[in-house]
């Protein structure tokens, strides 16, 4: 089969049978198809790099069975209030210095309270002024909150579907699947980009993994960023003893996500610290082209930034550069370009 025969344009009408058929392909065929689709839309040797900071930790009212930040479970996690704006901006500056192009801020809330909105807006404006892309995950949003964050300059909002609609009730009971879909709709209506993915390895069936990707791909617009998380089992949560997901099944999930979401950044997210370099390399080959780096993902471990850069060097991968920059940088670049056009190196004025 030639690569040109692969589906490379976005679709929003996937059936479960079609998704299951992708998962059932021979491993080499699946990865070849995923890599071919990937190369139709992205530089195969660039990976977008983000840094994630927990701006408010613990005591969340939701009962997500995978989450150490849930107030329903005793995981030994120290609760923290919303970080001061200055501390967040210092962390963002450090992340930029280490090569991050996007700074993500996460708060353990069911939803942000109105008293918190001015501080959140100030964080967004401050990070945006550094020339970084901004992303937040704050739980459920009301329409007016989404519009306020968008007006402040928030580029992305993360709100995962987590798993299939059928398995969802086994993992979360305090928030409905429709609540999550409604928040995604509010984010889109406000003009922000969407970051939406899920978690695998929670004891779900293969059919559930297919159904999760089908839900994401059949949204009216594909998320610009799709994090695929491998469950990080935390002592004290109900899922601490769930059976491990086979590594090849995880790589298959990345590959199927790439095929179904051809223009989205597919993020190799939580659980990466337990993957060896070879498994991560296969995930990149399967179409993953975004990572979080830094020592922690909110409260769980993550590979050190130095280790990521060493792996990138081994694979010939470079961090993806931002396509949109701050207004000031854009103005300077435009001025330089105009000046160069006026005085090109080989230009000779007519005598």
C-alpha positions as CSV (number, residue, x, y, z in Angstrom):
1,X,0.0,0.0,0.0
2,X,1.4,3.4,-0.9
3,X,1.5,6.2,1.7
4,X,-0.5,8.5,-0.6
5,X,-3.5,6.2,-0.2
6,X,-3.8,6.8,3.5
7,X,-6.4,9.1,4.9
8,X,-4.6,12.3,5.8
9,X,-7.6,14.8,6.0
10,X,-9.5,15.2,9.2
11,X,-12.7,13.2,9.6
12,X,-15.5,13.5,12.2
13,X,-17.6,10.4,11.4
14,X,-15.5,7.5,12.7
15,X,-17.3,4.3,13.6
16,X,-16.2,2.0,16.4
17,X,-15.6,-0.8,13.9
18,X,-13.2,1.4,11.9
19,X,-11.2,2.3,15.0
20,X,-11.1,-1.3,16.2
21,X,-9.8,-2.2,12.7
22,X,-6.9,0.2,13.0
23,X,-6.0,-1.2,16.4
24,X,-6.1,-4.7,14.8
25,X,-3.6,-3.9,12.0
26,X,-0.2,-5.7,12.2
27,X,2.1,-3.6,14.3
28,X,4.5,-2.6,11.5
29,X,1.6,-1.7,9.1
30,X,0.0,0.4,11.8
31,X,3.2,2.3,12.5
32,X,4.0,2.8,8.8
33,X,0.5,4.3,8.2
34,X,0.8,6.5,11.3
35,X,4.2,7.8,10.3
36,X,3.0,8.4,6.8
37,X,0.1,10.5,8.0
38,X,2.3,12.3,10.5
39,X,4.8,13.3,7.7
40,X,1.9,14.7,5.6
41,X,1.3,17.4,8.3
42,X,4.4,17.7,10.5
43,X,8.2,17.7,10.5
44,X,8.8,14.2,11.7
45,X,11.9,15.3,13.6
46,X,10.4,18.1,15.7
47,X,8.6,17.8,19.0
48,X,6.7,20.5,20.7
49,X,7.9,21.1,24.3
50,X,5.7,22.3,27.1
51,X,6.2,22.8,30.9
52,X,3.3,22.1,33.3
53,X,3.1,23.8,36.7
54,X,0.6,23.0,39.5
55,X,-0.7,26.4,40.6
56,X,-3.1,25.0,43.2
57,X,-2.5,21.5,44.6
58,X,-4.8,19.0,46.3
59,X,-8.2,19.0,48.0
60,X,-10.1,18.7,44.7
61,X,-13.8,17.9,45.3
62,X,-13.9,15.4,42.3
63,X,-13.5,11.7,42.9
64,X,-11.4,10.7,39.9
65,X,-10.0,7.3,40.9
66,X,-6.7,7.9,39.3
67,X,-5.9,11.3,40.9
68,X,-3.7,11.9,43.9
69,X,-5.2,15.4,44.2
70,X,-8.7,14.2,44.9
71,X,-9.9,15.1,48.4
72,X,-11.6,11.7,48.6
73,X,-8.4,9.8,49.0
74,X,-5.5,9.8,51.4
75,X,-2.3,9.9,49.2
76,X,-0.1,11.9,51.6
77,X,-0.2,14.9,49.2
78,X,0.3,18.2,50.9
79,X,-2.5,20.7,50.1
80,X,-1.5,24.1,48.7
81,X,-3.4,27.2,48.0
82,X,-3.3,29.1,44.7
83,X,0.2,30.2,44.0
84,X,1.1,33.9,44.0
85,X,1.3,35.4,40.5
86,X,4.9,36.4,40.9
87,X,5.9,32.7,41.7
88,X,4.1,31.5,38.6
89,X,5.8,34.0,36.4
90,X,9.2,33.1,37.8
91,X,8.5,29.4,36.9
92,X,7.4,30.4,33.5
93,X,10.6,32.4,32.9
94,X,12.7,29.4,34.0
95,X,10.7,27.1,31.7
96,X,11.4,29.4,28.7
97,X,15.1,29.5,29.5
98,X,15.1,25.7,29.3
99,X,13.5,25.7,25.9
100,X,9.8,25.4,26.5
101,X,7.5,27.1,24.0
102,X,4.3,26.6,26.0
103,X,3.6,27.0,29.7
104,X,0.7,25.1,31.2
105,X,-0.9,25.9,34.5
106,X,-3.1,23.4,36.3
107,X,-5.3,23.8,39.4
108,X,-7.0,21.0,41.4
109,X,-10.5,22.4,41.3
110,X,-13.9,21.2,40.3
111,X,-14.2,24.7,38.7
112,X,-12.6,28.1,39.4
113,X,-14.3,30.4,41.7
114,X,-15.0,34.0,40.7
115,X,-12.7,35.3,43.4
116,X,-9.8,33.5,41.7
117,X,-10.4,34.8,38.2
118,X,-8.4,38.1,38.6
119,X,-5.3,36.2,39.7
120,X,-5.7,33.7,36.8
121,X,-6.1,36.4,34.3
122,X,-3.0,38.2,35.6
123,X,-1.0,34.9,35.3
124,X,-2.1,34.5,31.7
125,X,-1.2,38.0,30.8
126,X,2.2,37.7,32.4
127,X,3.1,34.5,30.8
128,X,1.9,35.7,27.4
129,X,4.0,38.8,27.7
130,X,7.1,36.5,27.8
131,X,6.3,35.2,24.3
132,X,5.2,31.8,25.6
133,X,2.0,30.0,24.5
134,X,-0.4,29.8,27.5
135,X,-2.5,26.8,28.6
136,X,-4.6,26.2,31.7
137,X,-6.6,23.3,33.2
138,X,-8.9,24.5,35.9
139,X,-11.8,22.1,35.7
140,X,-15.3,22.9,34.5
141,X,-15.8,26.4,33.0
142,X,-18.8,28.5,32.6
143,X,-19.2,30.5,29.3
144,X,-18.3,33.8,30.9
145,X,-15.2,32.4,32.5
146,X,-14.0,31.0,29.2
147,X,-14.5,34.4,27.5
148,X,-12.6,36.1,30.3
149,X,-9.6,33.8,30.0
150,X,-9.7,34.1,26.2
151,X,-9.8,37.9,26.5
152,X,-6.7,37.8,28.7
153,X,-4.8,35.9,26.0
154,X,-5.1,32.2,27.0
155,X,-4.2,30.2,24.0
156,X,-5.2,26.7,25.1
157,X,-7.5,25.1,27.6
158,X,-7.0,21.5,28.7
159,X,-10.0,19.4,29.6
160,X,-9.7,15.7,29.1
161,X,-12.5,13.2,28.4
162,X,-10.4,10.7,30.3
163,X,-12.0,7.5,28.9
164,X,-15.0,6.2,26.9
165,X,-18.5,7.2,27.9
166,X,-19.2,3.5,28.7
167,X,-16.3,3.2,31.2
168,X,-16.5,6.7,32.5
169,X,-18.8,5.9,35.5
170,X,-16.3,3.4,36.8
171,X,-13.7,6.2,37.2
172,X,-15.6,9.4,38.0
173,X,-19.0,9.9,39.6
174,X,-18.9,13.6,40.6
175,X,-19.0,15.0,37.1
176,X,-20.8,13.8,34.0
177,X,-19.4,13.1,30.6
178,X,-21.7,15.8,29.2
179,X,-20.2,18.3,31.7
180,X,-16.9,17.7,30.0
181,X,-18.3,18.1,26.5
182,X,-20.0,21.3,27.6
183,X,-16.8,22.8,28.9
184,X,-15.0,22.0,25.6
185,X,-17.9,23.7,23.7
186,X,-17.5,26.8,25.9
187,X,-13.8,26.9,25.3
188,X,-14.3,26.7,21.5
189,X,-17.1,29.3,21.6
190,X,-14.7,31.7,23.4
191,X,-12.1,31.3,20.6
192,X,-9.5,29.3,22.5
193,X,-7.7,26.2,21.3
194,X,-8.5,22.9,22.8
195,X,-6.3,20.4,24.5
196,X,-8.2,17.2,25.1
197,X,-7.1,13.6,25.5
198,X,-7.4,10.8,28.0
199,X,-5.8,8.2,30.2
200,X,-5.2,4.5,29.3
201,X,-4.2,1.7,31.6
202,X,-7.0,2.3,34.1
203,X,-8.5,-1.2,33.6
204,X,-10.5,-0.2,30.6
205,X,-11.1,-2.6,27.7
206,X,-9.6,-2.3,24.2
207,X,-13.0,-1.3,23.1
208,X,-13.0,1.6,25.6
209,X,-9.7,2.9,24.2
210,X,-11.2,2.8,20.7
211,X,-14.3,4.6,21.9
212,X,-12.3,7.3,23.7
213,X,-10.4,8.2,20.5
214,X,-13.7,8.0,18.5
215,X,-15.2,10.6,20.9
216,X,-12.3,12.9,20.5
217,X,-12.0,12.6,16.7
218,X,-15.8,13.1,16.2
219,X,-15.8,16.4,18.0
220,X,-17.0,19.2,15.7
221,X,-13.4,20.4,15.5
222,X,-10.4,18.3,16.4
223,X,-8.4,19.4,19.5
224,X,-5.2,21.1,18.5
225,X,-3.4,19.1,21.2
226,X,-4.3,15.5,22.3
227,X,-2.5,14.2,25.4
228,X,-2.3,10.4,25.7
229,X,-1.6,9.6,29.3
230,X,-0.4,6.2,30.7
231,X,-1.9,5.8,34.2
232,X,0.6,6.6,36.9
233,X,-0.5,4.4,39.8
234,X,-0.4,6.3,43.1
235,X,-0.7,4.7,46.5
236,X,-3.9,5.6,48.2
237,X,-5.9,5.9,45.0
238,X,-8.5,3.2,44.0
239,X,-6.4,2.4,41.0
240,X,-3.1,1.8,42.8
241,X,-3.2,-1.9,42.1
242,X,-4.7,-2.0,38.6
243,X,-2.9,-4.3,36.1
244,X,-0.3,-2.6,33.8
245,X,-1.2,-1.9,30.2
246,X,1.0,-3.7,27.7
247,X,3.6,-1.3,26.2
248,X,2.8,-2.3,22.6
249,X,-0.9,-1.5,23.3
250,X,0.1,2.0,24.4
251,X,2.2,2.6,21.3
252,X,-0.8,1.4,19.2
253,X,-3.0,3.9,20.9
254,X,-0.5,6.7,20.0
255,X,-0.5,5.5,16.4
256,X,-4.3,5.2,16.1
257,X,-4.6,8.7,17.6
258,X,-2.2,10.1,15.0
259,X,-4.2,8.5,12.1
260,X,-7.5,9.7,13.4
261,X,-6.3,13.2,14.4
262,X,-3.9,14.0,11.5
263,X,-3.4,17.7,12.2
264,X,-3.4,17.6,16.0
265,X,-0.3,17.5,18.2
266,X,-0.4,14.1,19.9
267,X,1.3,14.5,23.3
268,X,3.2,11.7,25.0
269,X,2.2,12.7,28.5
270,X,1.9,11.1,31.9
271,X,3.7,7.8,32.5
272,X,6.7,8.7,30.4
273,X,9.1,8.3,33.3
274,X,8.4,4.6,33.3
275,X,9.1,4.2,29.6
276,X,12.6,3.4,28.4
277,X,14.2,5.3,25.6
278,X,13.3,2.7,23.0
279,X,9.6,2.8,23.9
280,X,9.6,6.6,23.8
281,X,11.3,6.5,20.4
282,X,8.6,4.1,19.0
283,X,6.0,6.5,20.3
284,X,7.6,9.4,18.4
285,X,7.8,7.2,15.3
286,X,4.1,6.4,15.8
287,X,3.2,10.1,15.6
288,X,3.7,11.6,19.1
289,X,5.1,15.1,18.6
290,X,4.6,16.9,21.9
291,X,5.9,16.3,25.4
292,X,5.8,17.8,28.9
293,X,9.2,18.2,30.4
294,X,10.4,19.1,33.8
295,X,10.6,17.1,37.0
296,X,6.9,16.8,37.7
297,X,3.5,16.7,35.9
298,X,1.4,18.5,38.5
299,X,2.2,16.0,41.3
300,X,3.6,12.9,39.5
301,X,7.1,12.2,38.4
302,X,8.4,13.1,34.9
303,X,11.7,12.6,33.2
304,X,14.3,15.3,33.9
305,X,14.7,17.9,31.1
306,X,18.3,17.0,30.6
307,X,17.4,13.4,30.0
308,X,14.8,14.5,27.4
309,X,17.4,16.6,25.6
310,X,19.8,13.7,25.6
311,X,17.2,11.5,24.1
312,X,16.3,14.1,21.5
313,X,20.0,14.3,20.5
314,X,20.2,10.5,20.1
315,X,17.1,10.6,17.8
316,X,18.0,13.7,15.9
317,X,14.9,15.4,17.2
318,X,14.7,19.2,17.9
319,X,12.1,21.2,19.9
320,X,9.5,22.7,17.7
321,X,9.6,26.5,17.5
322,X,6.5,28.6,18.0
323,X,4.9,29.8,14.8
324,X,3.2,32.7,16.6
325,X,5.3,35.1,18.7
326,X,4.7,38.1,20.9
327,X,3.6,41.3,19.2
328,X,6.8,43.0,20.1
329,X,9.0,40.2,18.6
330,X,6.7,40.1,15.5
331,X,7.1,43.9,15.0
332,X,10.9,43.7,15.3
333,X,11.0,40.8,12.8
334,X,8.8,42.7,10.4
335,X,10.9,45.8,10.7
336,X,14.0,43.8,9.9
337,X,12.4,42.1,7.0
338,X,11.3,45.5,5.6
339,X,14.8,46.9,6.0
340,X,16.3,43.9,4.3
341,X,13.9,44.3,1.4
342,X,14.9,47.9,1.1
343,X,18.6,47.1,1.3
344,X,19.2,43.6,0.0
345,X,22.8,42.4,0.0
346,X,23.0,42.3,-3.8
347,X,20.9,45.4,-4.5
348,X,22.5,48.1,-6.5
349,X,20.7,51.4,-6.9
350,X,20.3,52.7,-10.4
351,X,22.8,55.4,-11.2
